[in-house]
Amino acid sequence: MEQKQSIYFAGLDIGGSTIKAVLVDETAGQVGEIIEVPSRVTEGYETCFKQLEDALRLLTEGANVSQDAINGVGLDVPGPSSDGVIWGQANLSKDWVGVNIRDAFSKHIGLPAVMVNDCNAAAVGEYAVRRKQVGGLLYLAPGTGLGGGLVLSGGKLYEGYNCLAIEPGHMSVPFRDEDGELPDCTCGLKGCLETWVSLIALRRCLKIELAKTKWAAHSLNSDDSTIENKAFRLRDLAEENDPLAVQIFKQQGVILGYAISDLLRLFDPGLVVIGGGLTETSFRDKYMEWVMEGFEEHCWPMHKKSPIDPQKTTTKIEWAQGGDSAGALGMAFTAHDLFG
Ligand SMILES: [Zn+2]
C-alpha cells in the first residue's frame, strides 16, 4: 500500500507501568489508534527508550505512515523534571535523575523532542480535545496525590521559570484534623491541599474515622487488611452509597471546591477541568455537587456570574474528556505546535 506523504507528530506518555502513544497530523487531528506498551521505567531509562521506540514503530505501522514523516515527538514523564532534566526519582529507577531525558531521547531517535511532567501533559491534552471551544484551562487531577496544569489561551502551557509551576497539591489550606493539627504532607510541609484531596488523604481520613466508635460495626473494621487496601475499596463503597465512604469523598470534594475558588483568584482560567480516576465513577455527579458546594461557599460572586450580565457564567467547572490518553494527546499537540 502506498504510504501517506504528510507530516506527523507523536505524543509519548510514559506512565509508571505503561507507555501510551498517539500520532497527530498537520491539523493536530489524531491519526490511527492509541498504542500501549509496557514502560519498564524501573529498569533504567535506556530500557525505557527501547520501549518508546517500539511504541513509535507500532504507531507508524498502525497508521500506515513512514517513520521519516514524523517531524517531532512530545514526551511526558511521571516525575518532577525541569527543562528536560529529571529532578526526582518518583516511580523511576535512580539512573534517570539528573539526566536530560529530552535531549538524550531526541539524539537517540534523531528527532526534535519536547518534554514536560505528566499532569502538565494531561492539561494540554484536555485543551487539545476542546481547542475549538475554549480559551485556556486549569487542570486538577486528584490521584495518588493532587496534580495540576495551566494552559493559557492559544494552548501554551504555563510551566514557570524553572518548569516547576502549578503544584496545587502543595498549596496550604486552612483545614485541620480534629486534634487541631495540620496534617503532615509527603513533601515535608504541613497542611497541604493534597493531605485533604488525594488517595493519600483517603487513607489518612479513613484511618481516623475507622477508629471512632461510630464506625465500629462498619464492614471495613471487620477485616485486618491494610489501610491502603481499605482505602482502595472506598470508591466502590461510595458507588454503593456507603455512608462512611460518602462522608469521606464529600469532604474531599468540598475542600477541592474551596481550593478552586482560591485558584480562580490567581488565574481566572474560565474553565476548570477535573481529571483523575474519579472521572469514571458512578458518583461523579454527586462529587461535582460537593465541589460546587465548597466553591460557592468561598468564591467571589464574579467568579460564578458576571455582575453586569447575570446570564453570563464566568467560570465553568467540568470533568476531563481525554480519558487516560490525555497525556499522550497533549504531548502530540505540543510537538505539533513546536515543530510543525
Ligand atoms: Zn505538600
Boltz pocket constraint, residues with backbone or C-beta under 6 A from the ligand:
constraints:
  - pocket:
      binder: B
      contacts: [[A, 169], [A, 170], [A, 185], [A, 186], [A, 187], [A, 188], [A, 189], [A, 192], [A, 194]]
      max_distance: 6.0
